[in-house]
Structure formats: C-alpha cells, structure tokens
Amino acid sequence: MKTLYSFTVILGLSFFVSSYNRIENINFLNTKTPNTHAVSKNLNNDDSETSNDFFKRYSDLKKYKSDVMSLYKNRTLGTIWYDENEISEFGTALYQKAKKTNDLVIPYQKEIEQLFDSSSESNLSKIDGDMLLSSLYILYAKKNNSDATKKLSYDAMLKDFMNYSTLEETTTTASTDEKVEFDQYYKLQDVLKKYKRLEKSSKYKPIVPAETPYKELRPDAVSNTISQVRTRLYLLGDLKTDSKSDVYDRELMDAVMKYKVRNGFKPNYILAEEHIKEMNIPLEDKVATLKLNMERCREISAQIVASDEYVLVNVPSYELVYVKNGKVQMTSPVFVGAPLTKTTIFNGEIDRIVFSPYWTVPQSIVQNELRSKIAADPNYLAEKNMEMVNGQVRQKPGPENSLGLVKFMFPNPDDIYMHDTPSKTLFDFEKRTFSHGCINVKMAKELAVAMLKDYPEWTQAKIDKAMDGKAENSFKLSKKVPIYITYFTSLVNENGEIGFFPDVYERDSELNTQLSVTSN
C-alpha cells in the first residue's frame, strides 16, 4: 500500500477537481471583473490578461503557470476549489494534505491560510483564491510524483479519473478485504464518509458557541446560539434547509426532536448544555467512534446474519430490538447494569419464558443489602412479599416483584437474564445504568407476545392470565431465539439516521488499544 499511496492521492485529488468541473451553476466570480463569463473564457488561454496579472502578482508561482492553466484549459464555467462562495471540502482536504507533506514549501502560505480563516479580512478575490489552490495542487502533485523523470499530464488526469474514488473515502478500518455480511457495517461506513467530508468542509464550524453561564433554550427563544444550532443540524441532516434564523421556531423544534431521539436523549424541545456539548464533540472523535463500531460489526457479523429471528440489546443506547424474518418487529427501552455491576456483553440463546416469576435474591444482595434490614425488622420479608426457602431469600410472584411479571432466560455463566420491572419511572432517565447486571425491559409483555406468535396455544388471553402475578408459569421454547447483548456506541437506525451514545463502560478506549496493538 505504501508504494501506491503517493500516486493514489494524486489521482484522488484529480477526482476532486474533475468532480467540480461538472458543476455548472457556480460562477467564477471576481469582484473586480463583472463579466464572469469573459473571465472564465480568458482563463482558457495561458496568455490571458487575467492569468498574466495573477502570475505577475504571485511571481513565485510563475514557473508553474503552464501546469496550473492546464487545469482550466477545457473549463468554461465554475471554479475548481470553491463551493458557491466558500472553499469546498476538496479545497480544504488539499490544504490539509499539503501541510502534512514533509519538506513541501508552500509559497504564499499566509494568503492561502486566509482562505480558511473565517475571521480574516482578506481582500482576495475568488479568482486569486482558486488559482492559489490550483498552484498548491500542482506543487503537491509534483512532490508526490513517485517518478520524478516522468512529466505528469494534469489535464489528462482530470479527464481519465473523473470517477475515481479517493483513497480516504474507500478505506475504512477494515483489517482485511472480506465482505462483512452484517449490513450495519455498511450503514456505518456511509456515515463515516459523510463525516469525513464534513471534516474537510469549511461550512462546518467546530464549536457551537453558547452563553456563560449556560441558559436553557426553549421554543421561541432568540439567540445567536440558536442560529448556530440550526446550521449544525442542517449539516448533520436533521434540517432540510438552513434559514440562518436565530429564533427557535417550529422548524427547528422538529429538527431538535429528531436529533435528540436518534442520539438517545429525552424527547423534548429543551436545548440544555449537555446537548450543545454533544454537538461540540470534535468530528475526528466521531470518525474514530464510527470506525470502532464498524469493527464491532465484524465480531458478530456471521452469527447475526445466520439468524432469521433474534433479540439485540445494545447497552450504550439502552435499547432492545426484536427482529424476525429480517424485519424489526418491535423496540423497547431497557436499563442495564451499573458500572460496578456491568451487564456482560455476549451472545446466547433464549430458551424459556417465565411468567409471574419468583425472584431468588442473589447472595451478594442478601449479604450487602438485606441482612441488616432483616435483622432490624422481623416483618421485613413479609412486607416485601419475600420468604426464606432452603436458606435462600426469594420474592413471591406479584406486580411488585423485582422481576416484574415476565422474564426471559438464556443460560450463561453470569446468571443474567432479561425481565420486566415494576420500576417503570426509571425509564424516564436518559442514562439508565441501575441494575445488578440483568436487563430490565420496559415493554417486556409486548416482547413476550411477539415471540409467542408462532405458538398458537399462547393466545393473548392465556398470556394475560399467566401474567396475573399469582403463580409462576414457565414455558420452554421449541425453537431457541438468539440474543446478542452488544456494545455499539454508534448505530444507524431503520431510517438511516446515525446515533452516538455514551461510552458507559469505557469499552471504546479498550477496543482502540486492542486494535492499535493488533495493527502494530
């Protein structure tokens, strides 16, 4: 790969140029020259007044004039490195690559830097800016030409590689070239490409500014922060247009709701400080997160694709998804293990559904939490609908049972399972790490109904009776249902929307370290 890299980058940058050669609605505007068509026409000629004037003022570039003007030879309209009135993502990418190239001296670097500084009061015209970047492109291409004796035909490169995809856009974290069957991998890959383009775009500002101390923003508020949030959500795809308005209007309310739902925030219209902080997470960090989660797709790809029915629980998003015949049948909020009693990440098979279950209290909970309460109050067990059986404490079936009215069993060495819960108010929290390791399911009854559709004897009436909390009733599934307890800190939903979730167990850094060791 290293031997091809320099040449591939040149071809990739040629693709940048050729792509913008096809944009016909961008005027090649010079504030000093009102006849834009005449200007672009003149640039087709190496001896045009416009080009002569440019290279006279930027004399250090004069020796590259012929190569630079070859880029404009067949161009009648449009700039190369501009998107409307701003430097395009490709112009930004060129500059970033050039700065990272060893021993590359960039003439007029100060002037070029002004093109990327929104606070600069530069008087550079669009023609000067475009030709400076075209000159930089020639310098960069020459520097990366692996065969210095071979004269490069830049005009031919523009034509021959119009549809060439850049190395950066096609390369991901893949350690091998095998196809990954789990389509989530490719959904994340598409988002990765989008975020890499945003990294290079001059339209994307790293920081959404906010007042200090922060004041929550609600509908009808007027603030500069509002206009910045609007632009950010437009670039991220939550808004179709950017009105630039600083009023928190109906249009922005819908976008904020979309943004919050896909990222696992509480669904309301309040813009709190935590939401601004999330928006201000550097794009390079988001890109790294996407790559890590693509690797996670590899780990479960073969098993999950082979399953026509499965339950997937994703810990960071606190969500359960039930899939059958390739379609999502239902989703449900969950809460999971606290940092000290983490939910184990593993694959298993659900083999039983238990209605109106007993809860046998783990000895660790008895020792650490119940023993002192029992000693202080002789009636404690009876008041909590508990009993002592063979030296173990268990809670009887009922609506207040800690397991709720149904549990789903899948044998595993950590003895964790999924279950209903009487503590429904806990699902109102955004961060839901409350359990001792088991997975608490908000819509546990709905999951049971969905999983028993292939069992005609389990009518709705029978399920309702089994969940009356009076007597435990265990049913063994004739077909086990795979369950995947996963840890994705970014996922693409059914609507193609990306969600980023908190690294609650700090597993991203662990995986990143593992991948770094492996790659070395």
N, C-alpha and C positions, 0 to 999 in steps of 0.2 A: 504493500500500500504506500509506503513512504516514497518509492521511486516514481509513483504516478501522481503523487499529491500536487506538486507544483503545477504540472500541466493541467490537471483536472480543475484546479482552482481557476486557472486562466480561462478554461472552457466555460466554467460556471459563471464567471463574470461576464463572459461574452454572451451567455444566455440572458443575464440581467439586461445588458444593453439591447439585445435584439428584441426582448420582450417589450421594452418601452418604445422600440422603433415602430411597433404596431399600434401604439396609442395615437389616434389621430385628432383627439379633441383637446390636446394640450398645446396652447400657443407658446411659441418660442419668443418670450416677451423681453424686450429691452426697454426700460423706462425712457431711454433717450432716443429710441427709434420706434416711432409709432407704426410704421409699416412692417408688421411682423412677418408677413409672407415674403417680403423682399429680403428681410434679414436672413430667414432660413434659406432662401434661394441663394443669397450671396455666400453662405457657408458651404454650399456645394462646390464652390470654387476656391482652390487653395490661395489664390491671389486676390480674394475679395477684400473690399475695404474693411469689413468687419474683422476678418481674421488677421489681416495685416496690422490693424490697430491693436488687437489683443496681444499679439506676439511682440509688438513694439513695446507695449507697456509691461509685459511679463517676459522680458528678454531672455531670462534663464531657461525658458521653455522653448525658445525658437528652434533649437535643434530637433525638437520632437514635432515640429509643425506638420510635416508631411503625414506622419503616422496619426496624429490627432485628427487632422482633417479627413483622413480616410474613413473615420468613424461616421462622418456626416455626409459622405460622398453621395449616397443614394437617399438621403433624408430630405423630405420636402416640408414636413410639419413635425413639431414636437421636439422636446428636449430629450436628453438621454438620462440624466440623473435627477430630474425633478418629477414630482407628482403634484400637479397643479402649482401652487406657489411655495411648496416645501420640498426639501431634499427627500427623495424617495428612500425606501428601505434599502434599495440596492446601492444607492449612493452612500448611505451610512455604513453598509456592510463593506464596501470598497475601502472607505477611510479607516475603519477599524482593522481590517486585514493589513492595510498598508502600514499602519502604526506598529503592528506587531511583527513586521518583517525586519529581520536583523539587517543592519548596515544599509537600509534604504533611506537615503536622504530625500526629504520631501521639500522641494522648492516652494516658497510662498506658503509655508505651513500655517503661519499666523492668519493669512487671508482665508485659507481653507477652513481653519478652526472656527472662524466667524460664521461660516455657513451652518454650523451645527450648534451654535450658541444662540438660543432664543432671546437672550438678554443683550446681545450685541447690537450696536447701532451701525452695522456695516452698510456701506453705500454700494456694495457690489451688485451689479445688475445680474439678472438671471443668465444672460449670455456668458458673462465673466465666470459666474459660479459653475455653470455647466462645463465650460471649456477648461477650467482649472481641474475639475474632477476627471474630465476626459484625459487631460495630460497626466494626472496621477495614475489613471488606469494604464496608460502606456508605460509609465515608469514601473508600475507594479508588475505588469505582464513581462517586461524585459527582464526584470530582476528574477522572476520565477521561471524564465525560459531555461529548461534543462540543457538545451543545445545552443550555446551562445553563437555558434557558427551559422546557425540556420536563421534566415530572416523570416520573421513572422508576418503573415498576411492578416492584419486585423480586420480588414473588410471581409475577407473570406471567412474568418472566424464568426463574424456577425451573421453571415448567411448560413453557414454549414451547421451551426449549433443552436439554431433558434429554439429547438425543443429540448435542449439538453437540460437535465435536472442537475442542480448543484450538488456537490458532494455533501454539504451540510444538510440539505433538505432530505436526501435519501438515506443518510447514515443515522442510525439510532444507536441505542445501547446494545444492540444485538451482538452477542459474542460469536455467533455462528450464523450461517445463511439459511438454516432450515425454516420452513414455514411454521408459524405459530397458529394453531387451529382456533384458539380462543379469540373470538373477534374483538373482544375488549382491547386486546393488544393493538389492533389497527385503528381503533377509535382513539386510543390514547396517542398513537403515532400521528394521526391527523391533527389533533390538538397541539402536539409538540411542534409540528411545522408552523401552525398558526402563531404560537408563542415565540418561536424563533424569528418569525417575520416581524412581530411586534417589537422584539428586542432591537431590531435594526431600524424601526420606523421613527422618524423624527416627530411624528404626531403623538407618540406615547411618552408622556411625562412621568418620570419615576415616582414622583410624590404628588398625592392629592393633599394640598395644604388645608390645615384646619386651625381654628382659633385656639388659643391657650389662655385659660383653661377651656377644655372642650365643652361645648354646649350641644346637647342632643338636637338633631334636626328632624322636624316633623313636617307633614304636608302643609303647604302654604308659606313655609319659611323662605326667606330671601337671604342668600349668602353666596359669596364667591366660591365657597366650598361646594355648593350645590352645582354650579356650572362645571366645576372640575370633576365631580362625581358623574355628572351627565356625560361628559366626554369619555371618562373611563369606561362607563357601562356601554357606551356606543362602540368603543374599540373592542370590548370584550364580547360584544354580540347580544347584549341584553336590550339594547335600543336599536331601532332601525335607522333613525336619523338623529343628528345632534343639532338641536336648535340653539345651543350655547346659552340658553336661558338660565338665570340664577334663581328662578322661582321653582320651588318644589311643587310641581304641578301633577296632574293626573297621569300624564305620560311617564314621568319619572317614577311615580308611585308604582306603576306596573313593572317597570324595569327593576326597581329596588326589590320588589317582591320576588321576581324571577331570580335575581342574583342571590337573595337570601335563601330561597328554597333549595336551589341547586348546590349551595355550599353548606347546607345543614344548619343554618341559623333559624331562630324562631321567626315564623312567618308573620311579620308585621311591617309597618311603614317607618318605623323609627330607625334613623341612622345614628347609631351610637359610635363611640370612639373605637370600639373593637372592630367595627365594620370598616372604618377608614384605615385602621392599622392593617387589616387583612388586604385591603386594596393596595396598600403600600409595600406589601412583601415584594422584594425585587423579582423581576421576571426571571433572572438567572436561577433563583431559588425554585420558582415554579417549574422551570425547564428541568432542573435536577430531579424534582419530585416526580414529574411525568416519566422520566427515564427509569427511575427506581421502580415505579409501578408497572411499567412495561416488563421489567424483569420478573416481577411477581406473577404476571400473566403466564410467563413461561413455566413457572413452577407447578401450576395447577392445570395447564392447558389440556394435556392428554386426557386426564380423568374427567374434567368437566364437560368436554366435548362429547365424550362417550356416553354421557348421562342424558337420557331423554326426560328425566324428572330429577329435580334436586332442590335443596334449600341452600341458599347462600346467605351467610350472616357476615356483614362487614363491620368490624369493630370500630374503626375511626369515624364512620358515618352513622353509627348506631342504627343500622337498618337491616332488616331481613327481606329477602326476595325469594319467592317461591316460583319456580319455573317448571313448566310441563309442556312437552311437545314443542320445545323451542320458544314458547311464549310465556311472558310474565303473567302469572295468574293473580298474584297479589303482592303487596309490600306492606311492611309494618315497622314502626319504630321499635327499638329494643333498648334496654340498658344492660351494661356488661360489668365485668369485674373491675374493682378499684385498682389503682396502681400497685397496691400491696398484695392484692389477690387477683392478679390478672387472669382474664379469660384466655385459655390455651388456644393457640392457632393451629388447627389440624383438620384433617378430613376424616369423616366417619360415615356411619350408616344408621339412619333412624329405623329401629325395628319394632318399637312399641309406642302406642299412645295410651297414656293412663289418665282416666277421667276421675275427678274428685279424689285426688291422691292424698295419701298420708305424706307427711314430711318428716323423715328421720333426721334429726338435727345432728350435724357433724360434731364429733367430739371436740374439735378445736373451738367451736362456738359455745358448746356447753362449758368447757373449761374457762374460756376467756370472757364470756358474756352472761351465761345463765346461772352458773353455780352460785355466785354471790346473791343474785336475785332470789333464787330458790331458798337459800339459807335465810334471807331476810324476811321472806313472806311464804309461809307454808301453803297458801292458796294460789301461789303464782301460777303453777302448772294448770290448775283447773280454770283459772281466769283466762288463760291463753289457749284454752281448748287443747291442752297437751296432756300426755300421760307417759309414765315410765314403763317400758316393756323390755324385759331381759337386760336391765341395766342401761338401756338406751332411752333417750328422750325423743318422743315423736309427737307431732302435731296432727290431730284428727282432721278428717276431711271437713270442708266448710268454706264459706265465702271469705273468711279471714285467714285461711291457711296461707302460709307464706309462698306456696307454690300455686296459689290460685285454684282454678277448677280443672286444669288440664296440664299435663307435662308430656314432653317428647323425649324418649330415651334412645341414646346411641352409645353402646359400650365404649368406654375409654378409660385409660389408667388414672385420669384425674377425677373421675366420677362427677363430671359436669353434665348438665342437660339443659334443655330449653323448657320454659314453663310460663304459665300465666302468673299474674301477680295482683294482689288487692291494692297495691300502692300505685294506682293509675296516675296520681298527680306528679309522680317522678318523671313521667314522660313529657312534662311541660318544660323541663330543663334542657338547655342546649347540650351541655356536657353531661353525659349520663354514664358515669362510672360509679355505680353504687353497690353492686352485688359482691358476693364472695367468690365469684368465678362463673356462676351459671348465667345463662342468657334469659332475661326476662322479656317476654313478648307482649306488646300491647294488644295486638289482635290475635291472641292465641286461639280463641274459639273459631275465628274465621279461617285460620290455618288448618285446624283440625277438620273443619267442614270441607275445605278444598282438597286436603289429602285423602279424604274418605269417599270422594266422588265415585271411585271405581269399586266401592264396596256397597252394593245396593241395600244390604241389610242395615246399613247405618244411615237411616233416614234422619231428617232434621229433628223429628220428634224424639227419636232414640238418643241423639246426641244431646238434646236439651235435658232429657231425663238423666243421662249419665253425668251431666254437669250440674246436678242439683245440690251437690255437696253433701250427700247423705252417706254414700258408700263408695269405696274405691272400686273402679272397674277398669281392668287392663285388657287392651286389645293388641294382639300380635299381628303385625302387617305381613301378608303373604309375600309382598314384594318390598324389600327394604328400599328406603329413599336416601340417596347420598346427601350428606350435609357437608358444606365447605365453610369452615369458620376462617375468614380471611382478614387480611390487614392491608387494605388499599387506602392510601392517603389521598389518592385522586382516582376518580371514576367518571366515565361518561354514561349518562343515563339514556333511557329509551328515546328521548327527544334530541339526542346528540349534544347535550349540554354538559360541560365539564364541571365537576365539583371538586373542591380541595378541602380536606378535612384535617383536624388537628392530629398530630403525631402523639397520641395519648400515652403510648407505652414506649416512646422514643426508639422505635424499631427502624426508622429511616436511617438514622446515623449508623446503626449496627449493620444494616444491609449495605450501605455505602462503603463502609470499611471492608466488608467481606468482598465486595466487587473490586475494590482497589487492590486488595491482596491478590485476588484471582488474576486480575489483568496484568499484574507485575510478575 
